[in-house]
Every structure is written in structure tokens, then in C-alpha cells.
Amino acid sequence: MTASTRRQDIADRLLAWYDEHARDLPWRARPGDAPKDPYRVWLSEVMLQQTTVAAVKPYFAKFTDTWPSVDALAAAPEEDVMAAWAGLGYYSRARNLVKAAREVAGLGGFPDTEEGLRKLPGLGAYTAASVAAIAFGRRAVVVDANVERVVSRLFAIDEPLPGARKAIRAATDTITPDLRSGDFAQAMMDLGATICTARDPKCLLCVLSDSCKARKTGDPARLPVKPPKKARPLRYGTAWWIEQDQRVWLVTRQGTGMLGGMRALPDDGWNAKADGNAQPPLPQEFSPAGSVVHGFTHFTIELDVRATLTAEAPEGEGEWWPIATLDEAGLPTLFEKASARVLANRRGET
């Protein structure tokens, strides 16, 4: 069997496996069906970046119920989109989602090529390739973390990440078929998610096991080779709970930077590179209300929470939000934790 024949055989076997074992996901067309609505494909791919399928499903349902088309999303106030995104993390994705939706609406529809899709805000190489392949049936080389794992094992690519990514993409290109490349990409994702898992890969169930070079070494789980993890720095900051008549003062964070554009409790200016200054927004007594710890991608924050009752709003823009409906404010997880700490203290909980 020649190399080209062998590689076509890999694609054929994987697609046959996918036809029988494809995961049933709300944003996905069934194997062999016409491509899915590009809006749903794009939305799901943005949500799935560094986020699990299980976490994305309820957010996807909420977004598509609230904004069933890209035109509907384009017309939505950004603060509503940010609030609906709260808890999903990586909030720059939500800001770019609105920007891209407005560009697509202005164009009259999604570009149907990788090149055109790459011009939209927030669409990198992976997202553009996946939308082009899955939504428009274009041949595109799609490499996410699951594909990365499958291909590094299939070809025994043992260069450490991220340096190995060029070789992994080139190898993926050699086995991506001209037809059904969208189904092929999703088949690779499903194989990595369910069979060729990070730990304890199920090689006996793998349709590609007899072609897998890493399996022949006896230790496929060692690939891909990941660089050692760097310790995340610990930052310290303070959040201020300012209450009046069963309402709490919320601010909207600056549109760029950490948690940009999100509603939040006022804080003392902490960021990924520096601790906060512990200076309160009002010149009065604040009582300790506990602390919370939250992990971001590049650092961990320990947030001291302090509370007060006041008859005045702090200087600057903000809004009084009813405590009874605080869960509708769309607070990021960190500030949800801080608010929950205050309310738990009030109830006498620890």
C-alpha cells in the first residue's frame, strides 16, 4: 500500500466510524447531511474554545433561543450578550462575538472561505478552518486539542508542544480528504474526545489503531509531549460590597482587559501583573466579609471582600441592582463568588 493510499484509507475508515458513532450535539448536522447553519457552527466553535462540551450546551441553547440568527445577535446590546456569557470565561470571546456578528450582518452573511472568515474579529486559524469545513463544505485543515492528540499519536510526533504544532498540522493536511472534510474534522474531534483520550486511550476500540505509530511504541499516552507547567502567580485584591435599600452597587468594567465589559462589584484595580491598592471607593468604614480564591489562565486571585451600608453611590458610573435578582446581572464567576460570600455571611453560613 502506497503512502497516499494508506492515508486515504485512514480517512475512509475514520469517516465510516463517524457515520456510526458521531456524538449527537445541538450545533451539529448528522454525518453526511447538508452543512449546518454557519451561525450555529461559528457560535459553537467560539464557545468551545478552552471550554468543555458539557459546559457549552446550556449556553448554546440560551444564546440560540435569545438570538436565533446572526442578525439577531448583531442587533443585541453588547451588555446583554456579556451578561448571557457570564460564567463561560474568556470574556474577550463574547466581545468579539458581537463585533463579528455586526460585521457579518453588514456583509449580508458569513464569508464562505477560510480567507474571508479570518478577517472577522476573533476568528483565528482554527475557527476559520472549522467553520469553512463544517458549515460550507470547504476542504480545510482543522486542528483543535483533540485532533492534535490523535495526530501526534498516529504519526508519533514527539517534539514538545507548542513547537510540534507545525508538524501536527502538516500531518493532518496529508490525511484530510477533499470530500467531507467537515465530517472528517468532527470525526477526529470525536475520536480524541471518546477513544484517543489524554489518559488511558482505548486503543482496542480505535478504528485507526493498526495505523498508529505511537501504539506500536507501547506508550501512546505520552504523546503529545507537553512542556512543564509554570506556576501561576498569586495576586491579591479587594472587592467592595456597597448596599442601599436591598440593592448593591455594580459597575461595568472597562471594555478591554480582564473581564472587560462585564458588570462587577467595584474593586481596587488588581490585574494579572499586580496586586490591588486596597483603596475603597468611599471614605467610610467597610466590614470584613471573607475572601474568595479564583483561578484565571495565567494567575490566581485571592479577593478580600468588604461590605458596607451607605446612603450614597460612589463617584463614577454604576447602577444600583436589586439583591433579589442579582443572579440576572451576569456577574463573572469571581464576583459571583464574592457576592455569595457576603450573602452567606449574612445568613450566618461559613
Order of alpha helices (4+ residues) and beta strands (2+ residues): alpha-alpha-alpha-alpha-alpha-alpha-alpha-alpha-alpha-alpha-alpha-alpha-beta-beta-beta-beta-beta-beta-alpha
